[in-house]
C-alpha cells in the first residue's frame, strides 16, 4: 500500500508509473486474474530474496 499512496501524490506521468510499478498490487493484480507474466514472477522472487537477505543480516548482527 505504500507505493500506491506515494503514487497518488505524484502528478508526473512517467515517475508516477514507475512508482506504481514498484508496488506489490501492480504485480499481484494480473496474477490474481490468472495471467502469469515472467516480470511478475521475477519481481516476487526478487522481493522475497531481498527480505530473506535482510532477515539474515539482521539475525547475524545480533550478539548471542
C-alpha positions, -999 to +999 in steps of 0.1 A: +000+000+000+030+023+005+038+027-032+001+032-041-001+061-015+031+077-029+017+073-064-014+093-055+008+123-045+029+122-077+014+142-106+041+135-132+032+106-156+065+087-161+076+090-125+042+081-112+040+050-134+075+039-122+065+043-085+033+024-092+053-004-109+073-009-077+042-016-057+030-051-049-005-047-061+005-038-096+022-072-100-004-091-080-035-079-098-025-096-131-015-128-113-048-129-094-066-129-128-046-159-138-021-142-161+014-154-153+039-129-166+077-135-161+081-099-150+057-105-121+074-138-112+108-122-112+095-093-091+082-116-064+113-137-064+134-106-061+114-091-033+115-125-014+152-127-019+158-092-006+137-097+025+154-131+032+188-114+029+178-085+052+165-110+077+198-130+076+218-098+081+196-088+110+200-121+127+237-122+121+241-087+136+227-097+169+251-106+197+242-140+211 
